[in-house]
């Protein structure tokens, strides 16, 4: 009865009518975006390219939310979106070089469509490169464009999980961290990025993908969320026998870079 009364008041005051009209408009915009998406080529034609990308693949997949979301929120500012996208990927690749200059093999875990992966061939030309992502199309794109091979679980020297644990529900984090640390060779290194620690862990439904429902290969909203950990909560999820330290660099302007290594035991 109370909800019916509230809706009646909203309708009388025009609030309900405006709300409903905005919802119809939102759905129409989403529908038009979905139709447009199906007519885009697989690789977007970028009208502006940042300097200093000689030898780096410029292929950006039409469903790459890491590019499409900044493009959307900037109101179609290609220069801003491209600069942010390529700078972020290149910055993490350079950090990986400093952390482990010459791994025999490395894994881009949660690789997406290659924001970081496109820089790994030039950063690690002698390394075997593996890629994993829940989106099979993303791994196939990386394999076709710059030769990353689908990961089948074999141990590696270096693993990078860029903006992975920012989107996994906390109850999954411990099991995924265990999986990755167990995949490290002796002396191997795991590099992850996280939002800055908060007073307490929080979960939000808004993600880059949720804001772009027209993109194909959508991940489930029940699994793919936005997470900000407290420092204590994150520390509890680090597997026993491993240390976690913070790097001085940043991932883009929004995330910290953490390095997970096996503890050294005295003989």
Secondary structure, 3 states (H helix, E strand, C coil): CHHHHHHHHHHHHCHHHHHHHHHHHHHHHHHHHHHHHCCCCCECCCCCCCCCCCCCCCCCECCCHHHHHHHHHCCCCHHHHHHHHHHHHHHHHHHHHHHCCCCCEEEEECCCCCCCHHHHHHHCCCCEEEEECCCHHHHHHHHHHHCCEECCCCCEEEEEECCCCCCECHHHHHHHHHHHHHCEEEEEEEEEEEECCECCCEEECCCCCCCCCCCCCCCCCCCECEEECEHHHHHHHCCCCEEEEEEEEEECCCEEEEEEEECCCCC
